[in-house]
Amino acid sequence: MKLTEFKHDGKKYEIAVSDSGSFSTVIDDESVIAITLDKLKEKITRMTRRAAVRLALPATYVQGPSRYIDAGVVTLHDVTITGIHQQNKDILAQRLEGKHEKLRISNYNNGEILQRLTPAQAAEYLALRKARHDTRKAFETFEKQYTYTTKAIELAVAKAEQAAGIEESPDD
């Protein structure tokens, strides 16, 4: 329910109050909520000051499986980092190729952000990533082939006991 308007730096912000008593408004398509009207006004002031700060940090966005999953194909995109989302801390960026679309890159396994890579660095990064994946896969295959399982050890113990003439008693 609309409660009032708040003017700040020549802009009007419609302030609503919820059934639970919290106050909210929308700034640049982002919902902003506070428990009191004064705290909401403080947030509006702080967010509009931050919006005036322009960041243009060149970067390369690695889109695809996370570095921890390490499988699959990734795509590298040249982006410009423009800031950090104030509520969820997603990284805000703008893609340079194509439609120059705006991106919100989650801090959780949604991709990696590297310093802007040259074409040679990008090729090296992709080659190293593939080598790491292939090496990890070969290591896991080797380890699986030569690792003793508990069941295999139990069978070996049972055979050794049987060869020594040790029989399992019904009480065991």
Buried (B, 14 or more C-beta within 10 A) or exposed (E): EEBEEBEBEEEEBEBBBEEEEBBBBEBEEEEBBBEEBEEBBEBBEEBBEEEEEEEEBEBBBBBBBBEEEBEEEBEBBBBBBBBBBBEEEBBBBEBBEEEEEEBEBEEEEBBBBEEBBEEEBBEEBBEEBEEEBEEEEEEEEEEEEEEEEEEEEEEEEEEEEEEEEEEEEEEE
